Amino acid sequence: MPHSTRRAALRATLRDLELDALLVTNLLNVRYLTGFTGSNAALLVHADSDDATVFCTDGRYLTQAAAQVPDLERVIDRPCDVALVGRAAKAGADRVGFESHHVTVDGLDALTEAADGVELIRASDLVELLRLVKDDAEVEALRMACAAADRALAGLIEHGGLRPGRTEKEIARELENRMLDHGAAGPSFESIVAAGANSAVPHHRPTDAVVRDGDFVKLDFGALVDGYHSDMTRTLVVGRAADWQRDLYQLVAASQKAGRTALEVGARVSDVDAAARGVIEQAGYGDQFLHGLGHGVGLQIHEAPALSKAGDGTLLPGMAVTVEPGVYLAGKGGVRIEDTLVVREGAPELLTLTTKELVVV
């Protein structure tokens, strides 16, 4: 979808809110609306016309801005937010929204001084609401990110990367390097590799702990492609799987399947969480499911909607979310299984294609 189409959708929201313009200072939102990937920028989106919308960055990005934002008026100045509010004041704007979830207290003082009588209106999460539903270009970037992660894990397993004697850190480094080899710009986040009892720690950071025969190894990782994040967790067994490991794995797999099945257009996000959580609670492990079921993914690794008990809202076609139930037995081991999916009419589209059968390596 062209960035101008996204800005048009935002302008409609601004008119509904009776705002003359919105000052966008969150860099991810600037990227979403313009395609600009530099580290300093702001955007003043006018409600009336894209022709009046102004993009600002500093002199370091003069050439990059011309290439990435050719369709908007470009201003080279610093600080960008103050410069754009000043322009709005000179243009006669009355009500200008600002991203109150992003602007600091000191930043607001600077904007107020530059506003010169313009009323600054708190307008949080307006762009984030648009980002909830992914367009075709965003879904394709997510597909590519998920494919890079799938291929990296397949190569890790095929070439013996999970053999006994390797450390969690060594496995994490190899996994991340393999994602780079398959087209990722980098990992989505610091990869989680947790062996043995460490697999019972939901967000364990890789250490020098050594993988041993009979260990669970939990791998939670993702690839970054064109600014979009994938997210996947697989839990495997090294050597021979014990009965308790198979039983625990099958329980989490059943929960994960229930959560994926509940991803229907119009479903309440809290109900999706309940569908998966209920499977684990009925088995007597509710207290060992220590987090929400999932979250949105996109330009951020964690974004709305939140699939959790306290989550609010309903699923819309095009939302990209994770489903990741887990059961964690402290001092013994844990299982988490996670996929990235896109909500569709009918069944959701699965983007992470690595098998969810228990893999024993």
C-alpha positions in Angstrom: 0.0 0.0 0.0 1.4 3.4 -0.9 2.3 5.6 2.1 0.0 8.2 0.7 -2.9 5.8 1.2 -2.0 5.4 4.9 -1.8 9.2 5.3 -5.2 9.5 3.7 -6.6 7.2 6.3 -5.0 9.2 9.1 -6.4 12.5 7.6 -9.9 11.1 7.8 -9.3 10.4 11.5 -8.0 13.9 12.1 -11.1 15.4 10.5 -13.3 13.3 12.7 -11.4 14.6 15.7 -11.6 18.2 14.4 -7.8 18.5 14.4 -6.1 20.7 11.8 -3.0 18.5 11.8 -1.1 15.8 13.7 2.5 16.1 14.7 4.0 12.6 14.4 7.3 12.2 16.3 7.4 8.4 16.9 10.0 7.3 14.4 8.2 4.0 13.7 5.0 6.0 12.9 7.0 8.3 10.7 8.3 5.3 8.8 4.8 3.8 8.5 3.5 7.0 7.0 6.5 7.9 4.8 8.9 5.0 4.4 11.8 7.0 6.0 14.2 4.8 8.0 16.6 7.4 9.5 17.1 8.1 13.1 15.8 11.7 13.3 12.5 12.9 11.7 9.1 14.2 12.4 6.0 14.6 10.2 3.2 17.2 10.2 0.1 15.6 8.6 -2.5 18.1 7.7 -6.1 17.1 7.8 -7.1 18.8 4.6 -4.5 17.8 2.0 -1.4 15.7 1.5 0.0 18.7 -0.4 0.2 20.5 2.9 1.8 17.7 4.8 5.5 18.4 5.7 8.3 16.0 6.5 11.3 17.2 8.5 14.8 15.7 9.2 18.3 17.0 9.7 21.2 17.5 7.3 22.6 14.1 7.7 19.7 12.6 5.9 19.3 15.1 3.1 20.0 12.6 0.3 18.2 9.7 2.1 15.1 11.8 2.6 15.0 12.8 -1.0 15.1 9.2 -2.0 12.7 7.8 0.6 10.2 10.7 0.8 10.0 12.1 -2.7 6.2 12.9 -2.5 6.2 15.3 0.4 7.6 18.8 1.1 10.8 18.2 3.0 12.3 20.6 5.6 15.9 20.3 6.9 15.9 21.6 10.4 16.5 20.7 14.0 14.7 20.0 16.3 12.2 18.7 13.9 9.2 18.7 16.1 9.6 22.3 17.2 10.2 23.4 13.6 7.0 21.8 12.4 4.9 23.2 15.1 6.3 26.6 14.3 5.3 26.1 10.7 1.8 25.0 11.7 1.4 28.2 13.8 2.6 30.4 10.9 0.1 28.6 8.6 -2.8 29.6 10.9 -3.6 26.1 12.4 -5.8 26.3 15.4 -5.7 22.7 16.8 -2.7 20.4 16.3 -2.6 17.0 17.8 0.6 15.5 19.2 1.6 12.0 20.1 1.3 12.4 23.9 2.4 8.8 24.5 5.7 9.7 22.9 6.4 13.3 23.8 8.2 14.0 27.1 7.2 16.6 29.6 10.2 18.7 28.6 9.4 18.1 24.9 5.9 19.4 25.4 7.2 22.6 27.0 9.4 23.2 23.9 6.4 22.5 21.6 4.2 24.9 23.6 6.7 27.7 23.3 6.9 27.2 19.5 3.1 26.8 19.1 2.5 30.6 19.4 -1.1 30.3 20.3 -1.9 27.0 18.5 -3.8 24.7 20.8 -1.9 21.4 21.3 -4.2 18.5 21.7 -3.2 15.1 23.2 -3.7 12.5 20.4 -2.2 9.3 21.4 -2.1 6.1 19.4 -3.8 7.4 16.3 -1.2 5.9 13.9 -0.9 2.8 16.1 -4.7 2.2 15.5 -4.0 2.2 11.8 -1.1 -0.1 12.2 -3.3 -2.7 13.9 -4.4 -4.0 10.5 -1.6 -4.9 8.1 -1.8 -4.2 4.4 -0.5 -6.6 1.7 3.0 -5.1 1.7 3.3 -5.5 5.5 2.1 -9.1 5.4 4.6 -9.9 2.7 7.4 -8.5 4.8 6.2 -10.6 7.7 6.1 -13.7 5.5 9.7 -13.1 4.5 10.8 -12.6 8.1 9.1 -15.8 9.2 10.6 -17.7 6.3 14.1 -16.5 7.3 13.5 -17.8 10.8 12.0 -21.1 9.6 15.0 -21.7 7.3 17.5 -20.8 10.0 16.0 -23.3 12.5 15.9 -26.0 9.8 19.6 -25.4 9.0 20.5 -25.4 12.7 18.9 -28.8 13.2 20.1 -30.3 10.0 23.7 -29.5 10.7 23.8 -30.7 14.2 23.6 -27.3 15.9 21.7 -28.7 18.9 24.1 -31.5 19.8 25.1 -32.1 23.4 28.0 -30.1 24.6 27.1 -26.8 22.9 26.3 -23.8 25.0 23.1 -21.8 24.9 25.2 -18.8 23.7 26.8 -20.8 20.8 23.4 -22.0 19.6 21.9 -18.5 19.8 24.8 -17.0 17.8 24.5 -19.7 15.1 20.7 -19.3 14.9 21.1 -15.5 14.4 23.8 -15.9 11.8 21.7 -18.3 9.9 18.8 -15.8 9.8 21.2 -13.3 8.4 22.2 -15.8 5.7 18.5 -16.2 4.8 17.9 -12.5 4.2 17.3 -11.0 7.6 18.7 -7.6 8.5 19.1 -8.9 12.0 17.3 -10.7 14.8 13.9 -9.4 15.9 15.1 -9.4 19.5 17.7 -11.1 21.6 17.2 -14.8 20.9 16.2 -17.0 23.7 17.9 -20.4 23.9 17.1 -22.2 27.2 18.3 -25.7 27.9 17.3 -28.1 30.6 15.9 -26.5 33.7 16.5 -23.1 32.1 13.6 -23.8 29.7 11.3 -23.2 32.7 12.3 -19.5 32.7 10.0 -17.8 30.2 12.5 -15.1 29.1 15.8 -16.8 29.9 18.8 -15.1 28.4 21.4 -17.5 26.8 24.3 -18.4 29.1 27.3 -20.7 29.0 25.0 -23.5 30.2 25.7 -26.7 28.2 23.1 -28.7 26.4 22.9 -32.3 27.7 21.2 -35.5 26.6 17.6 -35.5 27.6 17.3 -31.7 27.8 14.4 -29.6 26.6 15.8 -26.8 24.5 13.4 -23.9 24.1 14.2 -21.5 21.2 12.3 -18.2 21.0 13.6 -16.1 18.1 12.7 -14.0 15.1 14.0 -12.3 12.0 13.8 -8.7 11.0 13.0 -8.0 7.3 12.2 -4.6 5.9 11.6 -3.3 9.4 9.0 -6.1 10.2 9.5 -8.7 13.0 8.8 -12.4 13.0 8.4 -14.3 16.3 8.4 -18.1 16.8 9.1 -20.5 19.6 9.9 -24.1 19.3 10.7 -26.5 22.1 12.8 -29.6 21.2 14.3 -32.5 23.1 17.9 -33.5 22.7 18.5 -37.2 22.8 15.6 -39.3 24.1 12.3 -37.7 25.3 11.0 -38.9 28.7 7.3 -39.6 29.2 6.8 -36.4 31.3 8.3 -34.3 28.5 6.1 -35.8 25.8 3.0 -35.3 28.1 3.9 -31.7 28.8 4.6 -31.0 25.2 1.3 -32.5 24.0 -0.6 -30.4 26.6 1.0 -27.2 25.3 0.5 -28.2 21.7 -3.3 -28.8 22.4 -3.5 -25.4 24.1 -1.7 -23.7 21.2 -4.1 -25.4 18.7 -7.1 -24.2 20.6 -5.7 -20.6 20.6 -5.1 -20.7 16.8 -8.5 -22.1 16.2 -10.1 -19.3 18.2 -8.4 -16.6 16.0 -11.6 -15.6 14.2 -12.7 -12.3 12.9 -14.8 -10.6 15.6 -13.5 -12.7 18.4 -12.6 -10.9 21.6 -8.9 -11.0 22.3 -9.6 -12.1 25.9 -11.7 -15.0 24.6 -8.9 -16.2 22.4 -6.6 -16.2 25.5 -9.3 -18.1 27.4 -9.6 -20.8 24.8 -6.0 -21.7 25.0 -5.6 -21.1 28.8 -8.6 -23.3 29.5 -6.9 -26.3 28.1 -3.9 -25.9 30.4 -6.1 -25.0 33.4 -8.2 -28.1 33.0 -5.0 -30.2 33.1 -4.1 -28.6 36.5 -1.3 -26.4 35.2 -3.0 -23.0 35.1 -0.6 -21.5 37.7 2.4 -22.5 35.4 1.1 -20.6 32.4 2.7 -17.3 33.4 2.0 -14.8 30.7 -0.6 -13.7 28.1 -1.3 -15.9 25.1 0.2 -13.6 22.5 0.6 -10.1 21.0 0.6 -8.2 17.8 3.7 -8.1 15.6 4.8 -5.7 12.9 7.2 -2.7 13.0 7.6 -3.6 16.7 8.1 -7.1 18.1 5.4 -6.4 20.7 2.5 -4.2 19.6 -1.3 -4.2 19.8 -3.5 -6.2 20.1 -2.7 -8.0 23.4 -4.1 -11.6 23.6 -4.5 -11.8 27.3 -7.0 -12.1 30.1 -7.1 -8.3 30.4 -6.9 -7.6 26.7 -9.4 -5.3 25.1 -10.9 -5.3 21.7 -11.8 -7.7 18.9 -9.9 -9.3 16.0 -10.0 -7.7 12.6 -9.0 -9.2 9.3 -5.3 -8.4 8.6 -4.2 -8.3 12.2 -0.9 -10.1 12.7 -0.5 -11.8 16.1 1.3 -14.5 18.0 -0.2 -17.5 19.8 2.3 -18.7 22.4 1.0 -20.7 25.4 3.6 -22.2 27.8 3.9 -24.3 30.9 6.9 -23.9 33.1 7.9 -26.4 35.8 10.5 -24.6 37.9 13.7 -26.5 38.3 12.6 -29.1 35.8 11.8 -27.7 32.4 9.2 -25.9 30.3 7.5 -25.9 27.0 6.4 -22.9 24.9 5.1 -23.2 21.3 4.6 -20.0 19.3 3.5 -19.1 15.8 3.0 -15.8 14.0 -0.4 -15.7 12.2 -2.6 -13.2 10.3 -6.3 -13.1 11.1 -8.4 -13.9 8.0 -12.0 -14.5 7.2 -12.2 -18.3 7.8 -9.0 -19.8 9.1 -6.0 -17.6 10.1 -2.9 -17.6 7.8 0.0 -19.3 9.4 3.3 -17.6 8.7 5.7 -19.7 10.8 5.8 -23.1 9.1 8.3 -25.1 11.2 6.6 -28.3 12.4 4.9 -28.2 15.8 5.3 -32.0 16.3 7.8 -32.7 19.1 11.2 -32.8 17.4 13.9 -35.0 19.1 17.4 -34.3 17.8 
